[in-house]
């Protein structure tokens, strides 16, 4: 969003209308997404877009992976540049989800992996991974001085679903294998992307956060623990 605003301001003298960013969230019946969570996301992004002076639209579309019909409400206008965000840390994207993504013909697919669910490991190692990752996440919030209400929401919508999936024995297959088999290919991240990520981390007043480059991905780490890993894909 910030990059859109910067490119608009750096445009030639000829006046250009402000860019418009449209975000569509696919919400499945069995997901852990809560109406309050969607509302807070909408509210935060809308406020950020207003501060940057760009137009912003947010829509939530019901999506049932078991329904053979594609979700209604998804449309791409001529000239639109499409980017897809997949939060693979909250569940491996289903084959139906990946089919919908490919139909949108996105310029890029950004995958965010919270690194806690390792269905490819033995159960004991998998459980330890979830516990360690969740503990590091909460410790980083405490070190950063996050407000108590924000921490409570993150515990409810991030940490609790992780533990529930563990207790239910939800062993997800490797998400990279799913993407590879669906025809997606990883994209090498540029040096500019790495530099921008490091710049953002340096702006954080709390020491202990750092960025680590891993092949075609960037990882945000707190001390010695990985919090999140981001990679880009094309289809």
FENKASUL-V971459 format. One record per backbone hydrogen bond with DSSP energy under -1.0 kcal/mol. CO is the residue of the C=O (numbers start at 1). NH is the residue of the N-H. E is the energy in kcal/mol with one decimal. If there is no record, write none. Layout:
BEGIN
co->CO nh->NH e->E
co->CO nh->NH e->E
END
This chain:
BEGIN
co->1 nh->5 e->-1.8
co->2 nh->6 e->-2.1
co->3 nh->7 e->-2.5
co->4 nh->8 e->-2.0
co->5 nh->9 e->-2.0
co->6 nh->10 e->-1.7
co->19 nh->55 e->-1.9
co->21 nh->57 e->-2.4
co->23 nh->59 e->-2.6
co->25 nh->61 e->-3.3
co->27 nh->63 e->-2.5
co->28 nh->31 e->-1.6
co->34 nh->38 e->-2.3
co->35 nh->39 e->-2.4
co->36 nh->40 e->-2.6
co->37 nh->41 e->-2.2
co->38 nh->42 e->-2.7
co->39 nh->43 e->-2.8
co->40 nh->44 e->-2.6
co->41 nh->45 e->-2.5
co->42 nh->46 e->-2.4
co->43 nh->47 e->-2.1
co->44 nh->48 e->-2.1
co->45 nh->49 e->-2.6
co->46 nh->50 e->-2.2
co->47 nh->51 e->-2.0
co->48 nh->52 e->-1.5
co->49 nh->53 e->-1.1
co->49 nh->54 e->-2.1
co->55 nh->21 e->-2.4
co->57 nh->23 e->-3.1
co->59 nh->25 e->-3.1
co->61 nh->27 e->-2.7
co->64 nh->67 e->-2.0
co->77 nh->80 e->-2.3
co->82 nh->107 e->-3.2
co->84 nh->110 e->-3.4
co->86 nh->88 e->-1.4
co->86 nh->112 e->-2.8
co->87 nh->90 e->-1.6
co->88 nh->91 e->-1.2
co->94 nh->98 e->-2.2
co->95 nh->99 e->-1.9
co->96 nh->100 e->-2.0
co->97 nh->101 e->-2.3
co->98 nh->102 e->-2.3
co->99 nh->103 e->-2.0
co->100 nh->104 e->-1.2
co->102 nh->105 e->-1.2
co->108 nh->84 e->-2.2
co->109 nh->233 e->-2.5
co->110 nh->86 e->-3.1
co->111 nh->231 e->-2.1
co->112 nh->89 e->-1.4
co->113 nh->229 e->-2.7
co->118 nh->121 e->-1.9
co->122 nh->126 e->-2.8
co->123 nh->127 e->-2.8
co->124 nh->128 e->-2.0
co->125 nh->129 e->-2.1
co->126 nh->130 e->-1.9
co->127 nh->131 e->-2.3
co->128 nh->132 e->-2.7
co->129 nh->133 e->-2.3
co->130 nh->134 e->-2.4
co->131 nh->135 e->-2.4
co->132 nh->136 e->-2.5
co->133 nh->137 e->-2.1
co->134 nh->138 e->-2.3
co->135 nh->139 e->-2.5
co->136 nh->140 e->-2.3
co->137 nh->141 e->-1.7
co->138 nh->142 e->-2.1
co->139 nh->143 e->-2.5
co->140 nh->144 e->-1.9
co->141 nh->146 e->-2.3
co->142 nh->145 e->-1.0
co->147 nh->151 e->-2.3
co->148 nh->152 e->-2.3
co->149 nh->153 e->-1.8
co->150 nh->154 e->-2.3
co->151 nh->155 e->-2.5
co->152 nh->156 e->-1.8
co->153 nh->157 e->-2.8
co->154 nh->158 e->-2.2
co->154 nh->159 e->-1.8
co->155 nh->160 e->-2.6
co->158 nh->162 e->-1.2
co->159 nh->163 e->-2.0
co->160 nh->164 e->-2.6
co->161 nh->165 e->-2.4
co->162 nh->166 e->-1.7
co->163 nh->167 e->-2.6
co->164 nh->168 e->-2.0
co->165 nh->170 e->-2.8
co->166 nh->169 e->-1.2
co->169 nh->171 e->-1.3
co->174 nh->178 e->-1.3
co->175 nh->179 e->-2.2
co->176 nh->180 e->-2.6
co->177 nh->181 e->-2.4
co->178 nh->182 e->-1.3
co->179 nh->184 e->-2.6
co->180 nh->183 e->-1.4
co->185 nh->234 e->-2.4
co->190 nh->194 e->-1.7
co->191 nh->195 e->-2.6
co->192 nh->196 e->-2.5
co->193 nh->197 e->-2.2
co->194 nh->198 e->-2.4
co->195 nh->199 e->-2.2
co->196 nh->200 e->-2.2
co->197 nh->201 e->-2.0
co->198 nh->202 e->-2.3
co->199 nh->203 e->-1.2
co->201 nh->204 e->-1.5
co->208 nh->223 e->-2.9
co->210 nh->221 e->-2.9
co->212 nh->219 e->-3.0
co->214 nh->217 e->-1.6
co->217 nh->214 e->-3.0
co->218 nh->230 e->-3.2
co->219 nh->212 e->-2.6
co->220 nh->227 e->-2.8
co->220 nh->228 e->-1.5
co->221 nh->210 e->-2.0
co->222 nh->225 e->-2.6
co->225 nh->222 e->-2.9
co->228 nh->220 e->-3.0
co->229 nh->113 e->-3.1
co->230 nh->218 e->-2.5
co->231 nh->111 e->-2.9
co->232 nh->187 e->-3.0
co->233 nh->109 e->-2.7
co->234 nh->185 e->-3.0
END
